[in-house]
Amino acid sequence: MTPTRYAFIKANWHADIVSRALDGFLELIPAEQVDVFDVPGAFEMPLLARDLAASGRYAAVAAAALVVDGGIYRHDFVAQAVVDGLMRAGMDTGIPVLSVSLTPHHFQETDHHREIFRSHFVQKGREAAQAALMIGRTRAELSQAA
């Protein structure tokens, strides 16, 4: 039987922005079907995503983070490692692992930028939920056709 629960991981760095992705996700998938997990930052998401996907409890795992340019180019390495790790978690477990991890080129700690990214994360959360549902439907159709 295919699980009907979803896992949502969110990084605590810039939590006021990142948490908005969960808001968007919950617009399409009922909260009672979603287990939420917090991690310190983006770098910690792939390991937990792999463990959650491997548990067999979830139809999909979504992971949200905001990796900003702190002026030392570390963000490039972190963002790449996170996306690669999330993709590997999905490939290794066969469970969709969706990235809502954004790395803006020009993020500034201003109210204007914060509001732009809060809104953007709501949309990205919706898109992750849409993807989770679509992948689930497609995989169910494939298994019925086999």
Order of alpha helices (4+ residues) and beta strands (2+ residues): beta-alpha-beta-alpha-beta-alpha-beta-alpha
